[in-house]
Amino acid sequence: MSENKECCHKTKERTDKEFTDLIHRLNRVEGQIRGIKRMVEENAYCTDILMQVSAANAALNSFTKVLLGNHIKTCVARDIREGKEETIDELVVTLQKLMK
């Protein structure tokens, strides 16, 4: 039996700038989540925790917008140029899930 090294999922090569930006944004969100956890552990006041949760949500939404924009400008645009119309359907499904 031969070993199949291909994965069933698509991958994307990112520029160093794109990679660094996304990782920095995720590190910021991760730090905010750790801070929220610490606040709960230290019995911080509810509204103080809620303000930090709001900040973490905003940071994660910002990450999502950047990632989505990069996806449309690179992967989606490339696939459309190559005639892969199914990518538009995939994008529509993704947007519908994001807007729940």
Buried (B, 14 or more C-beta within 10 A) or exposed (E): EEEEEEEEEEEEEBEEEBEEBBEEBBEBBEEBBEBBEEBEEEEBEEEEBEEBBEBBEEBBEEBEEBBBEBBBEBBBEEBBEEEEEEBEEBBEEEEEEEEE
